[in-house]
Amino acid sequence: MSATAHDEAAFSRLVEPHRRELHAHCYRMTGSVHDADDALQDAMLRAWRGLPRFEGRSSPRSWLYRIATNTCLDLISRRPKRVLPIDHSPSGDPHANVSPPLAESVWVEPYPDERLGLEDGFAAPAARYDQRESVELAFVAALQYLPPNQRAVLILREVLGFSAKEVAESLDTTTASVNSALQRARATVEDKLPEQSQQETLRTLGDEKIRALVEQYVDAWDRGDVDAVVAMLAEDAAFSMPPTSTWFRGRAAIADFLPRGPLSIPRRFLPIRSNAQPAFGTYRWVEEEGRYVPNAIHVITLRGTEIVDATCFLSPPLFPLFGLPAEP
């Protein structure tokens, strides 16, 4: 199509109100902020090319989600499934060497809250998961276990609240197939999720208690206090460091590992928000340079007031996405 200024303006009015939520949708589908960028860019190109055929028979939102979902399905078919280390291999021996990094395309990635643009609550009355629950690390990791079509069905129905008929039209299938896929997808995801979502836990704790826990955790790491860090962990806590596949389970194993690993050199932590959870940009001291350099996006999962999971994404290139400075 030969675009005119009018065409571009019309397209912008159609797309812009939905761009941020579409990016979050692509992230849920792919488990990666970088894949979400690629998928959304491709989806917008497909939408632009298909604009002459959009006749308003469905809402702009439904039309755009149909395009974005099918774009993600095409992308997923070409790339390996993404996981977290705890789903990739057994927990490690804290006295053994940490494994070398695997290809980054294997791992689920963190997602900055600033890009979400999500309000509290549900996307639609028919949705089962609230908007913030649907980007929690455990939920996104659980989604990656689903076959791609089941993943699309569950997200469109349970997160976004589309009807079975709308989903069937988006995926070019039948309502009966959608309902069957949804039943199987629900069983898989519910089996992998904790009893309580992070949003439920955070609401129970309240802002003041969360702020105190975050400050306590930052202080313990800044002081290099292994005992203080470990005291905040649940007995069965997990500590992982993608893109390495090595991870540790339990206070004792983590206490053995920290002095030889992350706490063998000084660290600095800056609080951020990732996946609608407490998180930190972490920096490590480099003696040769005489400064702290970006190290990891460190996301914690709480069970009550205890940390049950700490996932440290060792990927300094993610720092600009979180608005983090080059030095703390």
C-alpha positions as CSV (number, residue, x, y, z in Angstrom):
1,M,0.0,0.0,0.0
2,S,1.3,3.5,-0.8
3,A,1.0,5.3,2.5
4,T,-0.3,8.8,2.8
5,A,-0.1,11.1,5.8
6,H,-3.8,10.3,6.5
7,D,-3.1,6.5,6.4
8,E,-0.2,6.9,8.9
9,A,-2.3,9.0,11.2
10,A,-5.2,6.6,11.1
11,F,-2.9,3.7,11.8
12,S,-1.3,5.5,14.8
13,R,-4.7,6.2,16.3
14,L,-5.7,2.6,15.9
15,V,-2.5,1.1,17.3
16,E,-1.0,3.4,19.9
17,P,-3.6,2.9,22.7
18,H,-2.8,-0.8,22.6
19,R,1.0,-0.9,22.0
20,R,2.1,-1.4,25.6
21,E,-0.4,-4.1,26.5
22,L,0.5,-5.9,23.2
23,H,4.2,-5.9,24.2
24,A,3.3,-7.5,27.5
25,H,1.2,-10.1,25.6
26,C,4.2,-10.9,23.4
27,Y,6.3,-11.2,26.5
28,R,3.9,-13.7,28.1
29,M,3.8,-15.7,24.8
30,T,7.6,-15.8,24.3
31,G,9.1,-15.4,27.9
32,S,11.6,-12.9,26.6
33,V,11.6,-9.1,26.4
34,H,13.9,-9.2,23.3
35,D,11.6,-11.7,21.6
36,A,8.6,-9.5,22.5
37,D,10.3,-6.6,20.8
38,D,10.8,-8.6,17.7
39,A,7.3,-10.0,17.7
40,L,5.7,-6.7,18.3
41,Q,7.7,-5.0,15.5
42,D,6.7,-7.8,13.1
43,A,3.1,-7.6,14.3
44,M,2.9,-3.9,13.7
45,L,4.3,-4.4,10.2
46,R,1.6,-7.1,9.5
47,A,-1.1,-4.8,10.9
48,W,0.1,-1.9,8.7
49,R,0.0,-4.1,5.6
50,G,-3.4,-5.5,6.6
51,L,-5.0,-2.1,7.4
52,P,-6.9,-1.8,4.1
53,R,-8.6,-5.1,5.0
54,F,-9.6,-4.0,8.5
55,E,-13.2,-3.1,8.1
56,G,-14.2,-2.7,11.7
57,R,-16.1,-6.0,11.9
58,S,-14.1,-6.7,15.1
59,S,-12.8,-4.2,17.6
60,P,-9.3,-2.8,16.9
61,R,-8.1,-4.5,20.1
62,S,-9.3,-8.0,18.9
63,W,-7.8,-7.4,15.5
64,L,-4.4,-6.4,16.9
65,Y,-4.3,-9.3,19.4
66,R,-5.1,-11.7,16.6
67,I,-2.2,-10.4,14.6
68,A,0.2,-10.3,17.6
69,T,-0.7,-13.8,18.8
70,N,-0.1,-15.4,15.4
71,T,3.1,-13.5,15.0
72,C,4.3,-14.9,18.4
73,L,3.3,-18.4,17.3
74,D,5.4,-18.1,14.2
75,L,8.3,-16.8,16.2
76,I,8.0,-19.6,18.9
77,S,8.0,-22.3,16.2
78,R,11.5,-21.1,15.2
79,R,13.1,-20.8,18.6
80,P,13.8,-23.2,21.6
81,K,11.5,-23.3,24.6
82,R,12.6,-20.9,27.4
83,V,12.9,-22.1,31.0
84,L,14.4,-21.1,34.3
85,P,17.4,-23.0,35.7
86,I,15.3,-24.7,38.4
87,D,13.3,-26.3,35.5
88,H,16.3,-27.1,33.4
89,S,18.5,-29.4,35.6
90,P,18.8,-30.7,39.2
91,S,20.1,-28.3,41.9
92,G,23.9,-28.1,42.2
93,D,26.6,-28.9,44.7
94,P,27.6,-25.6,46.4
95,H,31.2,-26.8,46.6
96,A,31.5,-27.6,42.8
97,N,32.3,-25.1,40.1
98,V,29.4,-23.1,38.6
99,S,28.6,-24.3,35.1
100,P,29.5,-22.1,32.1
101,P,26.7,-20.0,30.6
102,L,24.4,-21.7,28.2
103,A,22.9,-19.9,25.1
104,E,20.8,-17.0,26.4
105,S,17.9,-18.0,24.1
106,V,17.2,-20.9,26.4
107,W,16.2,-18.8,29.4
108,V,13.1,-16.9,30.5
109,E,14.0,-13.2,30.8
110,P,12.9,-10.6,33.4
111,Y,10.5,-7.8,32.3
112,P,10.7,-4.2,33.6
113,D,7.5,-3.0,35.3
114,E,7.9,0.4,33.6
115,R,7.1,-1.3,30.2
116,L,4.0,-3.0,31.5
117,G,1.5,-0.1,31.5
118,L,-0.9,-2.4,33.5
119,E,-3.5,-1.3,35.9
120,D,-4.3,-3.3,39.0
121,G,-7.1,-5.8,38.5
122,F,-8.4,-7.8,35.6
123,A,-8.3,-7.0,31.9
124,A,-11.9,-8.1,31.5
125,P,-14.7,-9.5,33.6
126,A,-14.1,-13.0,32.2
127,A,-10.4,-13.0,33.0
128,R,-9.1,-15.5,35.6
129,Y,-5.7,-13.9,36.4
130,D,-5.2,-10.3,37.2
131,Q,-2.9,-8.3,35.0
132,R,0.0,-8.2,37.4
133,E,-0.2,-11.9,38.3
134,S,0.0,-12.6,34.6
135,V,3.6,-11.3,34.3
136,E,5.0,-12.8,37.6
137,L,8.1,-14.8,36.9
138,A,6.5,-18.1,38.1
139,F,3.5,-17.6,35.8
140,V,5.5,-16.7,32.7
141,A,7.8,-19.7,33.3
142,A,4.8,-22.0,33.7
143,L,3.3,-20.7,30.4
144,Q,6.4,-21.8,28.6
145,Y,5.6,-25.4,29.5
146,L,2.5,-25.3,27.4
147,P,2.4,-26.2,23.7
148,P,2.2,-22.9,21.8
149,N,-1.5,-23.1,20.9
150,Q,-2.5,-24.0,24.5
151,R,-0.4,-21.1,25.7
152,A,-2.2,-18.7,23.3
153,V,-5.6,-20.0,24.3
154,L,-4.9,-19.7,28.1
155,I,-3.5,-16.1,27.7
156,L,-6.3,-14.9,25.5
157,R,-9.1,-16.5,27.6
158,E,-7.8,-16.3,31.2
159,V,-5.6,-13.2,31.1
160,L,-7.2,-11.0,28.5
161,G,-10.8,-12.2,28.9
162,F,-11.6,-12.9,25.2
163,S,-14.5,-15.2,24.6
164,A,-14.0,-18.8,23.3
165,K,-15.6,-17.7,20.0
166,E,-13.2,-14.7,19.6
167,V,-10.2,-17.0,20.4
168,A,-11.3,-19.6,17.9
169,E,-11.5,-16.9,15.2
170,S,-8.1,-15.6,16.2
171,L,-6.5,-19.0,16.0
172,D,-8.5,-20.2,13.0
173,T,-10.0,-23.2,14.9
174,T,-13.3,-24.2,16.6
175,T,-14.8,-23.2,19.9
176,A,-14.7,-26.8,21.0
177,S,-11.0,-27.0,20.3
178,V,-10.4,-23.8,22.3
179,N,-12.3,-25.1,25.3
180,S,-10.4,-28.4,25.2
181,A,-7.1,-26.7,24.9
182,L,-8.0,-24.4,27.8
183,Q,-8.8,-27.3,30.1
184,R,-5.5,-29.0,29.4
185,A,-3.6,-25.7,29.8
186,R,-5.2,-24.8,33.1
187,A,-4.2,-28.2,34.6
188,T,-0.6,-27.8,33.5
189,V,-0.2,-24.2,34.8
190,E,-2.0,-24.7,38.0
191,D,0.2,-27.6,38.8
192,K,3.3,-25.5,38.4
193,L,2.2,-22.3,40.2
194,P,2.6,-21.7,44.0
195,E,-0.5,-21.8,46.2
196,Q,-0.4,-18.0,46.5
197,S,0.5,-15.5,43.8
198,Q,3.1,-12.8,44.5
199,Q,0.4,-10.2,44.2
200,E,-1.6,-11.9,46.9
201,T,1.5,-12.1,49.1
202,L,2.4,-8.4,48.4
203,R,-1.1,-7.2,49.2
204,T,-1.0,-9.1,52.5
205,L,2.3,-7.7,53.5
206,G,1.5,-4.1,52.6
207,D,3.8,-1.4,51.2
208,E,5.5,-0.5,54.5
209,K,6.5,-4.1,55.2
210,I,7.7,-4.7,51.7
211,R,9.8,-1.6,51.8
212,A,11.4,-2.7,55.1
213,L,12.2,-6.2,53.6
214,V,13.8,-4.6,50.5
215,E,15.9,-2.2,52.7
216,Q,17.0,-5.1,54.9
217,Y,18.0,-7.2,51.9
218,V,19.9,-4.4,50.2
219,D,21.7,-3.6,53.5
220,A,22.7,-7.3,54.0
221,W,24.2,-7.5,50.5
222,D,25.9,-4.1,50.7
223,R,27.6,-5.2,53.9
224,G,28.5,-8.6,52.5
225,D,26.8,-10.3,55.4
226,V,26.2,-13.9,54.4
227,D,24.3,-14.7,57.7
228,A,22.0,-11.8,57.2
229,V,21.2,-12.7,53.6
230,V,20.6,-16.4,54.5
231,A,18.4,-15.4,57.5
232,M,15.9,-13.9,55.1
233,L,15.6,-17.1,53.1
234,A,13.0,-19.8,53.4
235,E,14.4,-23.2,54.4
236,D,13.7,-24.5,50.9
237,A,14.7,-21.4,49.1
238,A,16.2,-21.6,45.6
239,F,19.1,-19.4,44.2
240,S,19.7,-19.4,40.4
241,M,21.9,-17.4,38.0
242,P,20.8,-17.7,34.3
243,P,22.4,-18.0,31.8
244,T,24.3,-20.5,33.9
245,S,22.3,-23.7,34.6
246,T,23.7,-24.1,38.1
247,W,21.3,-23.4,40.9
248,F,21.1,-24.2,44.6
249,R,18.3,-25.4,46.9
250,G,18.0,-24.8,50.6
251,R,19.5,-22.4,53.1
252,A,22.5,-24.6,53.9
253,A,23.5,-25.0,50.2
254,I,23.1,-21.3,49.5
255,A,25.0,-20.3,52.7
256,D,27.9,-22.5,51.5
257,F,27.9,-21.0,48.0
258,L,27.5,-17.3,48.7
259,P,30.9,-16.7,50.3
260,R,32.6,-18.4,47.3
261,G,30.3,-16.9,44.7
262,P,28.5,-13.5,44.8
263,L,29.6,-12.5,48.2
264,S,33.3,-13.2,47.5
265,I,33.6,-9.6,46.2
266,P,31.7,-6.4,47.2
267,R,28.2,-5.8,45.7
268,R,25.8,-2.9,45.4
269,F,22.0,-3.3,45.0
270,L,19.6,-0.8,43.6
271,P,15.9,-1.6,44.2
272,I,13.7,-1.8,41.0
273,R,10.5,-3.6,40.0
274,S,10.5,-6.6,37.6
275,N,7.6,-8.9,36.7
276,A,5.5,-7.1,39.3
277,Q,7.8,-8.3,42.0
278,P,10.6,-6.8,44.2
279,A,13.8,-6.8,42.3
280,F,17.3,-5.2,42.2
281,G,19.9,-4.1,39.7
282,T,23.1,-5.5,41.1
283,Y,26.7,-4.2,40.6
284,R,30.0,-6.0,41.3
285,W,33.3,-4.4,42.3
286,V,36.1,-4.7,39.7
287,E,39.4,-4.0,41.3
288,E,41.3,-3.4,38.1
289,E,38.8,-0.6,37.1
290,G,38.3,0.7,40.6
291,R,34.5,0.8,40.2
292,Y,31.3,-1.1,40.4
293,V,30.0,-2.5,37.1
294,P,26.5,-3.8,36.1
295,N,26.1,-7.5,37.0
296,A,22.6,-8.8,37.2
297,I,18.8,-8.2,37.4
298,H,18.0,-9.9,40.7
299,V,14.3,-10.8,41.2
300,I,13.0,-12.2,44.5
301,T,9.9,-14.2,45.2
302,L,8.4,-14.0,48.7
303,R,6.4,-16.5,50.7
304,G,5.1,-14.5,53.6
305,T,8.1,-12.5,54.9
306,E,10.7,-15.1,53.6
307,I,12.4,-15.2,50.3
308,V,11.6,-18.5,48.6
309,D,13.4,-17.8,45.3
310,A,16.1,-15.5,44.1
311,T,16.8,-15.4,40.4
312,C,19.8,-13.5,39.3
313,F,19.8,-12.8,35.6
314,L,23.5,-12.2,34.8
315,S,22.9,-10.0,31.8
316,P,24.2,-6.4,32.0
317,P,22.7,-5.5,28.6
318,L,19.3,-5.6,30.3
319,F,20.2,-2.6,32.5
320,P,19.1,0.1,30.1
321,L,15.7,-1.5,29.8
322,F,15.2,-1.0,33.6
323,G,16.5,2.6,33.5
324,L,19.5,1.6,35.6
325,P,22.7,3.7,35.5
326,A,26.1,2.4,34.5
327,E,27.3,2.8,38.1
328,P,25.4,2.7,41.4
